[in-house]
Amino acid sequence: MYLVATIAGMKQFSGIFSVLKNKYFLASAFFVVWMLFFDPKDWGTMRDRKNKLVELEISEKHLTQQIADTRKELGLLRNSAHTIEKYARENYYMKKDNEDLFIVKTP
């Protein structure tokens, strides 16, 4: 019975070995491995580039919004003296001569 099982197993292995000896299978396997790992445009590099592209698109949206806010603020600063005074007080902590300035920072 053991002999019958080993003979059947040998036939399976001979079928696997014949597939591994096939030159078309070997060429295809080599091509797939080469394209996945060794090619300049391999799978890992393409994944990294896609992730970088997503990060850059998010950064672009953020910077575009920041530019729009800055342009809006610049337009207000060019047109209103009250806005200039408010901007100077908030960002540069400027004060009038008869005022005291207390800065409270929240945690």
C-alpha positions, 0 to 999 in steps of 0.5 A: 500500500505504501508503494502504491502511494509513493508511485502516485506521489512520484507521478504528481512530482513528475508532472510538477517537474515537467511544468518547471522544465517547460521553457515557456513557464520559466520565461513567464515566471522570470518575466513576472518576477522581474516586473514585480521586483527588479524593473525601474517601474516595479510594483513597490516604486509605483505604490510609493509614487502614488502615495507621494502623489496623494500627499502632494495633492493634499498639500496643494489643496491646503496651500491653495486655500492658504493663498486665497485667505492671504489674498483676502486679508491683503485686500482688507489691509489695503482698503481699511485703516481699522483692519490695519490697526486690528492686524497690527494689534493681533499679530505684532502685539502693538499698542497705543501709548496709554494702553497696557498689553496683557498676553494670555496663552491658552494651553 
